[in-house]
Amino acid sequence: MMHFSLADWTNRSGQVVEAAFQGPVIITRRGKRNFVLLTANEYDRLVRAADSRRAVHADSAPQAIRAMMLAALTKEDGE
C-alpha cells in the first residue's frame, strides 16, 4: 500500500490518484495515518462484504428461511 503525506496530496494529487487506481493509498498528516483513498468500486466492494444482510421476498426465499419465517409468525406469545 502506498503512503503519501497531506502535502503530497496537495502538490501531487495526480500521482496520488493514479496510485489509488492500483490499490488503497494511505494519506498521512504529521506522520500519522489520517485517510485512505480508494476507488469507488473498491469502496462498494468493501461495503457489500461488510453487510451480509439480504432482503428477500417470502416467495423467493430459500426453503430453510421460509420455514424459519413461518415458525416465527405462528409462534404463540409467551414461548
N, CA, C and O atoms as a GROMACS GRO file, in nm:
protein
  316
    1MET      N    1   0.085  -0.116   0.000
    1MET     CA    2   0.000   0.000   0.000
    1MET      C    3   0.091   0.124   0.000
    1MET      O    4   0.186   0.133   0.078
    2MET      N    5   0.060   0.216  -0.087
    2MET     CA    6   0.141   0.337  -0.096
    2MET      C    7   0.100   0.438   0.010
    2MET      O    8  -0.015   0.441   0.054
    3HIS      N    9   0.197   0.520   0.051
    3HIS     CA   10   0.175   0.624   0.150
    3HIS      C   11   0.212   0.759   0.090
    3HIS      O   12   0.313   0.773   0.021
    4PHE      N   13   0.129   0.858   0.116
    4PHE     CA   14   0.156   0.996   0.076
    4PHE      C   15   0.121   1.086   0.193
    4PHE      O   16   0.031   1.055   0.272
    5SER      N   17   0.190   1.196   0.203
    5SER     CA   18   0.156   1.295   0.305
    5SER      C   19   0.044   1.383   0.252
    5SER      O   20   0.014   1.384   0.133
    6LEU      N   21  -0.018   1.456   0.342
    6LEU     CA   22  -0.122   1.550   0.301
    6LEU      C   23  -0.064   1.656   0.208
    6LEU      O   24  -0.131   1.702   0.116
    7ALA      N   25   0.062   1.695   0.231
    7ALA     CA   26   0.129   1.790   0.142
    7ALA      C   27   0.146   1.729   0.002
    7ALA      O   28   0.130   1.799  -0.098
    8ASP      N   29   0.178   1.599  -0.004
    8ASP     CA   30   0.187   1.531  -0.134
    8ASP      C   31   0.053   1.536  -0.206
    8ASP      O   32   0.047   1.560  -0.326
    9TRP      N   33  -0.053   1.512  -0.130
    9TRP     CA   34  -0.187   1.515  -0.189
    9TRP      C   35  -0.213   1.652  -0.252
    9TRP      O   36  -0.269   1.660  -0.361
   10THR      N   37  -0.173   1.757  -0.184
   10THR     CA   38  -0.192   1.892  -0.235
   10THR      C   39  -0.104   1.920  -0.357
   10THR      O   40  -0.150   1.978  -0.455
   11ASN      N   41   0.022   1.878  -0.350
   11ASN     CA   42   0.118   1.912  -0.455
   11ASN      C   43   0.124   1.813  -0.571
   11ASN      O   44   0.160   1.851  -0.682
   12ARG      N   45   0.088   1.689  -0.545
   12ARG     CA   46   0.100   1.585  -0.648
   12ARG      C   47  -0.027   1.501  -0.656
   12ARG      O   48  -0.020   1.378  -0.662
   13SER      N   49  -0.141   1.567  -0.655
   13SER     CA   50  -0.268   1.493  -0.649
   13SER      C   51  -0.286   1.396  -0.764
   13SER      O   52  -0.345   1.289  -0.746
   14GLY      N   53  -0.237   1.430  -0.881
   14GLY     CA   54  -0.248   1.339  -0.995
   14GLY      C   55  -0.177   1.207  -0.969
   14GLY      O   56  -0.231   1.101  -1.002
   15GLN      N   57  -0.059   1.212  -0.912
   15GLN     CA   58   0.016   1.090  -0.880
   15GLN      C   59  -0.054   1.009  -0.771
   15GLN      O   60  -0.056   0.886  -0.776
   16VAL      N   61  -0.110   1.079  -0.674
   16VAL     CA   62  -0.180   1.010  -0.565
   16VAL      C   63  -0.302   0.937  -0.620
   16VAL      O   64  -0.328   0.822  -0.584
   17VAL      N   65  -0.378   1.004  -0.705
   17VAL     CA   66  -0.497   0.943  -0.765
   17VAL      C   67  -0.458   0.823  -0.851
   17VAL      O   68  -0.522   0.719  -0.844
   18GLU      N   69  -0.354   0.837  -0.930
   18GLU     CA   70  -0.307   0.724  -1.012
   18GLU      C   71  -0.267   0.605  -0.924
   18GLU      O   72  -0.295   0.490  -0.958
   19ALA      N   73  -0.204   0.633  -0.812
   19ALA     CA   74  -0.166   0.526  -0.720
   19ALA      C   75  -0.290   0.458  -0.664
   19ALA      O   76  -0.289   0.337  -0.641
   20ALA      N   77  -0.398   0.533  -0.642
   20ALA     CA   78  -0.522   0.476  -0.588
   20ALA      C   79  -0.587   0.379  -0.686
   20ALA      O   80  -0.660   0.289  -0.645
   21PHE      N   81  -0.562   0.397  -0.815
   21PHE     CA   82  -0.613   0.301  -0.913
   21PHE      C   83  -0.545   0.165  -0.900
   21PHE      O   84  -0.600   0.064  -0.942
   22GLN      N   85  -0.426   0.163  -0.842
   22GLN     CA   86  -0.352   0.039  -0.822
   22GLN      C   87  -0.389  -0.029  -0.690
   22GLN      O   88  -0.370  -0.150  -0.676
   23GLY      N   89  -0.441   0.047  -0.595
   23GLY     CA   90  -0.479  -0.007  -0.465
   23GLY      C   91  -0.497   0.107  -0.367
   23GLY      O   92  -0.466   0.222  -0.399
   24PRO      N   93  -0.548   0.077  -0.247
   24PRO     CA   94  -0.570   0.182  -0.149
   24PRO      C   95  -0.442   0.260  -0.119
   24PRO      O   96  -0.333   0.204  -0.117
   25VAL      N   97  -0.457   0.390  -0.095
   25VAL     CA   98  -0.345   0.479  -0.067
   25VAL      C   99  -0.367   0.542   0.071
   25VAL      O  100  -0.475   0.594   0.099
   26ILE      N  101  -0.266   0.536   0.154
   26ILE     CA  102  -0.273   0.598   0.286
   26ILE      C  103  -0.226   0.742   0.275
   26ILE      O  104  -0.120   0.769   0.218
   27ILE      N  105  -0.305   0.833   0.330
   27ILE     CA  106  -0.268   0.975   0.334
   27ILE      C  107  -0.236   1.007   0.481
   27ILE      O  108  -0.316   0.985   0.571
   28THR      N  109  -0.117   1.059   0.501
   28THR     CA  110  -0.072   1.088   0.638
   28THR      C  111  -0.067   1.238   0.662
   28THR      O  112  -0.053   1.318   0.570
   29ARG      N  113  -0.078   1.272   0.788
   29ARG     CA  114  -0.063   1.412   0.831
   29ARG      C  115   0.025   1.409   0.956
   29ARG      O  116  -0.008   1.346   1.056
   30ARG      N  117   0.136   1.479   0.946
   30ARG     CA  118   0.236   1.479   1.054
   30ARG      C  119   0.279   1.336   1.090
   30ARG      O  120   0.300   1.303   1.207
   31GLY      N  121   0.291   1.254   0.988
   31GLY     CA  122   0.339   1.118   1.005
   31GLY      C  123   0.235   1.019   1.054
   31GLY      O  124   0.266   0.901   1.072
   32LYS      N  125   0.114   1.064   1.076
   32LYS     CA  126   0.008   0.978   1.127
   32LYS      C  127  -0.095   0.951   1.018
   32LYS      O  128  -0.134   1.042   0.945
   33ARG      N  129  -0.138   0.827   1.008
   33ARG     CA  130  -0.238   0.789   0.908
   33ARG      C  131  -0.371   0.857   0.941
   33ARG      O  132  -0.425   0.841   1.050
   34ASN      N  133  -0.423   0.935   0.843
   34ASN     CA  134  -0.549   1.005   0.862
   34ASN      C  135  -0.659   0.962   0.766
   34ASN      O  136  -0.776   0.960   0.802
   35PHE      N  137  -0.620   0.929   0.644
   35PHE     CA  138  -0.719   0.896   0.541
   35PHE      C  139  -0.670   0.777   0.459
   35PHE      O  140  -0.551   0.747   0.453
   36VAL      N  141  -0.766   0.711   0.395
   36VAL     CA  142  -0.733   0.608   0.297
   36VAL      C  143  -0.812   0.642   0.172
   36VAL      O  144  -0.935   0.655   0.176
   37LEU      N  145  -0.742   0.655   0.062
   37LEU     CA  146  -0.804   0.686  -0.067
   37LEU      C  147  -0.816   0.557  -0.146
   37LEU      O  148  -0.718   0.484  -0.164
   38LEU      N  149  -0.938   0.529  -0.195
   38LEU     CA  150  -0.958   0.411  -0.277
   38LEU      C  151  -1.064   0.440  -0.382
   38LEU      O  152  -1.138   0.537  -0.371
   39THR      N  153  -1.070   0.356  -0.482
   39THR     CA  154  -1.167   0.377  -0.590
   39THR      C  155  -1.308   0.351  -0.538
   39THR      O  156  -1.327   0.283  -0.437
   40ALA      N  157  -1.406   0.406  -0.607
   40ALA     CA  158  -1.546   0.386  -0.569
   40ALA      C  159  -1.584   0.239  -0.578
   40ALA      O  160  -1.659   0.188  -0.495
   41ASN      N  161  -1.532   0.169  -0.679
   41ASN     CA  162  -1.562   0.026  -0.692
   41ASN      C  163  -1.508  -0.052  -0.573
   41ASN      O  164  -1.575  -0.142  -0.523
   42GLU      N  165  -1.388  -0.020  -0.528
   42GLU     CA  166  -1.329  -0.088  -0.413
   42GLU      C  167  -1.409  -0.056  -0.287
   42GLU      O  168  -1.433  -0.145  -0.205
   43TYR      N  169  -1.450   0.068  -0.271
   43TYR     CA  170  -1.533   0.106  -0.157
   43TYR      C  171  -1.664   0.027  -0.157
   43TYR      O  172  -1.703  -0.028  -0.054
   44ASP      N  173  -1.731   0.022  -0.272
   44ASP     CA  174  -1.857  -0.052  -0.283
   44ASP      C  175  -1.838  -0.199  -0.248
   44ASP      O  176  -1.922  -0.259  -0.182
   45ARG      N  177  -1.727  -0.258  -0.293
   45ARG     CA  178  -1.698  -0.398  -0.263
   45ARG      C  179  -1.682  -0.418  -0.112
   45ARG      O  180  -1.733  -0.516  -0.056
   46LEU      N  181  -1.612  -0.328  -0.048
   46LEU     CA  182  -1.592  -0.339   0.097
   46LEU      C  183  -1.723  -0.324   0.173
   46LEU      O  184  -1.747  -0.396   0.270
   47VAL      N  185  -1.807  -0.231   0.130
   47VAL     CA  186  -1.936  -0.212   0.196
   47VAL      C  187  -2.023  -0.336   0.180
   47VAL      O  188  -2.085  -0.382   0.276
   48ARG      N  189  -2.028  -0.391   0.059
   48ARG     CA  190  -2.108  -0.513   0.037
   48ARG      C  191  -2.055  -0.628   0.122
   48ARG      O  192  -2.134  -0.704   0.178
   49ALA      N  193  -1.925  -0.641   0.131
   49ALA     CA  194  -1.866  -0.751   0.208
   49ALA      C  195  -1.893  -0.735   0.358
   49ALA      O  196  -1.904  -0.834   0.429
   50ALA      N  197  -1.903  -0.614   0.405
   50ALA     CA  198  -1.923  -0.590   0.548
   50ALA      C  199  -2.068  -0.612   0.590
   50ALA      O  200  -2.093  -0.643   0.706
   51ASP      N  201  -2.161  -0.595   0.500
   51ASP     CA  202  -2.303  -0.609   0.533
   51ASP      C  203  -2.357  -0.736   0.469
   51ASP      O  204  -2.386  -0.738   0.349
   52SER      N  205  -2.371  -0.840   0.548
   52SER     CA  206  -2.416  -0.968   0.493
   52SER      C  207  -2.568  -0.982   0.493
   52SER      O  208  -2.621  -1.085   0.452
   53ARG      N  209  -2.638  -0.877   0.539
   53ARG     CA  210  -2.784  -0.886   0.538
   53ARG      C  211  -2.837  -0.879   0.395
   53ARG      O  212  -2.785  -0.804   0.312
   54ARG      N  213  -2.940  -0.956   0.368
   54ARG     CA  214  -3.003  -0.955   0.237
   54ARG      C  215  -3.154  -0.956   0.255
   54ARG      O  216  -3.205  -1.025   0.343
   55ALA      N  217  -3.223  -0.882   0.174
   55ALA     CA  218  -3.369  -0.880   0.178
   55ALA      C  219  -3.421  -0.974   0.069
   55ALA      O  220  -3.375  -0.971  -0.045
   56VAL      N  221  -3.517  -1.057   0.107
   56VAL     CA  222  -3.580  -1.147   0.010
   56VAL      C  223  -3.730  -1.145   0.032
   56VAL      O  224  -3.777  -1.122   0.144
   57HIS      N  225  -3.803  -1.168  -0.072
   57HIS     CA  226  -3.948  -1.184  -0.062
   57HIS      C  227  -3.974  -1.326  -0.015
   57HIS      O  228  -3.899  -1.417  -0.050
   58ALA      N  229  -4.077  -1.345   0.064
   58ALA     CA  230  -4.106  -1.478   0.119
   58ALA      C  231  -4.119  -1.583   0.008
   58ALA      O  232  -4.078  -1.698   0.028
   59ASP      N  233  -4.175  -1.546  -0.106
   59ASP     CA  234  -4.192  -1.642  -0.215
   59ASP      C  235  -4.060  -1.686  -0.277
   59ASP      O  236  -4.051  -1.796  -0.332
   60SER      N  237  -3.958  -1.601  -0.270
   60SER     CA  238  -3.830  -1.636  -0.333
   60SER      C  239  -3.722  -1.674  -0.231
   60SER      O  240  -3.608  -1.698  -0.268
   61ALA      N  241  -3.759  -1.678  -0.104
   61ALA     CA  242  -3.662  -1.712   0.000
   61ALA      C  243  -3.629  -1.860  -0.006
   61ALA      O  244  -3.714  -1.941  -0.044
   62PRO      N  245  -3.509  -1.899   0.032
   62PRO     CA  246  -3.475  -2.041   0.039
   62PRO      C  247  -3.568  -2.112   0.138
   62PRO      O  248  -3.621  -2.050   0.230
   63GLN      N  249  -3.588  -2.240   0.119
   63GLN     CA  250  -3.681  -2.318   0.200
   63GLN      C  251  -3.652  -2.304   0.350
   63GLN      O  252  -3.745  -2.288   0.428
   64ALA      N  253  -3.528  -2.309   0.389
   64ALA     CA  254  -3.493  -2.300   0.531
   64ALA      C  255  -3.536  -2.165   0.589
   64ALA      O  256  -3.582  -2.157   0.703
   65ILE      N  257  -3.520  -2.059   0.511
   65ILE     CA  258  -3.559  -1.926   0.557
   65ILE      C  259  -3.711  -1.916   0.566
   65ILE      O  260  -3.764  -1.859   0.661
   66ARG      N  261  -3.780  -1.972   0.466
   66ARG     CA  262  -3.927  -1.970   0.470
   66ARG      C  263  -3.980  -2.043   0.593
   66ARG      O  264  -4.073  -1.996   0.659
   67ALA      N  265  -3.920  -2.157   0.625
   67ALA     CA  266  -3.962  -2.233   0.742
   67ALA      C  267  -3.939  -2.153   0.870
   67ALA      O  268  -4.024  -2.153   0.959
   68MET      N  269  -3.825  -2.086   0.879
   68MET     CA  270  -3.795  -2.005   0.996
   68MET      C  271  -3.894  -1.889   1.008
   68MET      O  272  -3.940  -1.858   1.118
   69MET      N  273  -3.925  -1.825   0.896
   69MET     CA  274  -4.020  -1.713   0.897
   69MET      C  275  -4.159  -1.761   0.939
   69MET      O  276  -4.226  -1.696   1.020
   70LEU      N  277  -4.202  -1.873   0.884
   70LEU     CA  278  -4.334  -1.927   0.917
   70LEU      C  279  -4.341  -1.966   1.065
   70LEU      O  280  -4.442  -1.941   1.131
   71ALA      N  281  -4.235  -2.026   1.116
   71ALA     CA  282  -4.233  -2.064   1.258
   71ALA      C  283  -4.240  -1.941   1.347
   71ALA      O  284  -4.309  -1.943   1.449
   72ALA      N  285  -4.171  -1.834   1.310
   72ALA     CA  286  -4.174  -1.712   1.389
   72ALA      C  287  -4.313  -1.648   1.385
   72ALA      O  288  -4.359  -1.592   1.485
   73LEU      N  289  -4.380  -1.654   1.271
   73LEU     CA  290  -4.512  -1.594   1.258
   73LEU      C  291  -4.619  -1.674   1.330
   73LEU      O  292  -4.716  -1.615   1.378
   74THR      N  293  -4.605  -1.804   1.340
   74THR     CA  294  -4.708  -1.888   1.401
   74THR      C  295  -4.680  -1.920   1.547
   74THR      O  296  -4.762  -1.982   1.614
   75LYS      N  297  -4.564  -1.875   1.596
   75LYS     CA  298  -4.528  -1.899   1.735
   75LYS      C  299  -4.624  -1.826   1.828
   75LYS      O  300  -4.655  -1.709   1.806
   76GLU      N  301  -4.671  -1.893   1.928
   76GLU     CA  302  -4.763  -1.832   2.022
   76GLU      C  303  -4.689  -1.736   2.114
   76GLU      O  304  -4.571  -1.756   2.143
   77ASP      N  305  -4.757  -1.633   2.160
   77ASP     CA  306  -4.697  -1.539   2.254
   77ASP      C  307  -4.658  -1.611   2.382
   77ASP      O  308  -4.729  -1.701   2.427
   78GLY      N  309  -4.546  -1.571   2.440
   78GLY     CA  310  -4.501  -1.627   2.566
   78GLY      C  311  -4.406  -1.744   2.552
   78GLY      O  312  -4.352  -1.791   2.652
   79GLU      N  313  -4.384  -1.792   2.434
   79GLU     CA  314  -4.291  -1.904   2.414
   79GLU      C  315  -4.152  -1.855   2.396
   79GLU      O  316  -4.060  -1.935   2.379
   0.00000   0.00000   0.00000
